[in-house]
Amino acid sequence: MTSNQKRPFFLQFTLGFIAILILFGCANIQRPMGGPRDRTPPKLLKATPLNSTRNFTAKIIQLDFDEYFKLNNVYQEITISPDVNKQPEYSIKNKSLIIKLKDTLQKNTTYVFNFGKAIADVNEGNVLKNFTYVLSTGATIDSLKITGSVTNVQTQKKEKDVTVMLFPLNRDTTWGKHKPAIYTTTDSAGNFSLANLKAGDYKVYALMEKSPNKIYDNDEELVAFKKDVIHLTRDTANLQLILFKQIPPKLRLIERKIDNDGKLYFIFNKPLLNPGVHIWDKKLDSAKIVDFSPTADTAMIYLKDMTFDSVKVSFLDKDKPLDTVTLKRSKRDTYKRIIALQYNTTFDKLKPGTDLVITSNYPIATIDPTRIIMQEDSNEVTDFNIIRDPQSLKKFTLKTRLRQGKNYSLAFNIGTFTDIYSDRSALIKKQFSVDKQENYSQLTLHVTLPDSSGNKNYVVQLLNDNNIEIKSTVVNKNGPIVFSRYPVGKYRVRVIYDANKNGKWDTGDIKQKIQPENIWIFTKTIPLRTNFEIDEDIVVPPEVPNP
């Protein structure tokens, strides 16, 4: 073959190879390189039959979108109202969604296909939220609407991506057990809209989920409801739903174990009002040391005798038995403990006028004060005492004269502390100083209540910059509340409308039809400056009922 004959063959081969690359490149849907990220969900270009078609008789619905898309959790996200006996078949053809109806539709009925979060684009997963396709087998389409918003009771902020559900009154008992047929999700501003509704009686609920199954099946999920029935005869607007976390009706242990250090460790699904523990072995029960967390939803039990094969533990609330569990161990099990200490200092600074409080991670049986060396600057301090807390074997107070402008050091030498298991502490060192008085301020809140007759209670809470409660005061009359010697920083004020006058916030209960106690948050952030006294007027607005 001559060189002139080889050239056409080579040219044909090259062109063919390029054509194959182009063909396969076009066949793969890939994210475009460069440019801003696509944040737009698929857009409906055409529906066949048209959306809101009346006298519908078709068996196939085709929805054409402007880009390639995927379907997520089809039979979980997509609902049809009213229900159909046989679910449709959903398939994707290029940029179109094909819906094949498998059931005969009722006459003169409006059907709403709610796609939830099922439709998302291929490249970025942008979700087309709350897309609906509506049809009617009769001459008219149901057109009533309910609009409103969902607010978190604790933060008083509107919440997005909350599922708002509507149940016909004759199906109200299915709440929390079955997926709703009529629902929507709140937008980024916390607002919602339920459209194409039929006149009738309804109950409305909202659910902020951990898992998106539209069923209330997790104690951590937030819920909302309206106590009254909605008699829908015309459009309903400005429906306000208040989200709250319920207290589970039944105590349940989330975690139970014997830790590597030998303590019995339990976490409950709810706090106990007046917790108690009973161990069925009398000898172990008489020697047990129980430590509940401040929130009363965690218990740690320390047993000096760890030779048992199994231990049976009952938990009580107000002396009423709630649950009993058994923990087992092997005779070969061994435990390792290292005594550690915590202190009531912040960045090694102690609040002026307070004693140093020392907390151990294990109950301490004995303390040897002769093994403690304390210094003020470089001078040894000998006139100090370690005082036990009568309520806790883990807590102690250092009693001595502490002065501002001085640096203190503590050396707890080997064997200073011996725990109930006879473990001795290693060398532990601590340095601290008394903070300057000018780093603290006084805040006076001049509170004006909507009802100062003394018949209603209000709980005024001071929050830090992380919205954690620092101090609360119950008031029922107008007047000042003084918060003395608080560190410089930013603070906020929250007020609870204490309806049952128990001095704390109470959540709601759907089963008992009880709404949570209302909360009002002062919108202004209050800065406390160095060595400064701040006065702030707090005018509490009248309570807005939550029916």
Secondary structure, 3 states (H helix, E strand, C coil): CCHHHHHHHHHHHHHHHHHHHHHHHHHCCCCCCCCCCCCCCCCEEEEECCCCECCCCCCEEEEEECCCEEECCHHHHCEEECCCCCCCEEEEECCEEEEECCCCCCCCCEEEEECCCCEEECCCCCECCCCEEEEECCCCCCCEEEEEEEEECCCCCECCCCEEEEEEHHHHHHCCCCCCCEEEECCCCCEEEEEEECCEEEEEEEEECCCCCCCCCCCCCEEEECCCCEEECCCEEEEEEEEEECCCCCCCEEEEEECCCCCEEEEECCCCCCEEEEECCHHHHHHCEEEECCCCCEEEEECCCCCCCEEEEEEEECCEEEEEEEEECCCCCCCCCCCCEEECCECCEECCCCCEEEEECCCEEEECHHHEEEEECCEEECCCEEEEECCEEEEEEEECCCCECCEEEEEECCCCEEECCCCECCCEEEEEEECCHHHEEEEEEEEECCCCCCCCEEEEEEECCCCCEEEEEEECCCEEEEEEEEECEEEEEEEEEECCCCCCCCCCECCCCECCCCEEECCCCEEECCCCEEEEEEECCCCCCCC
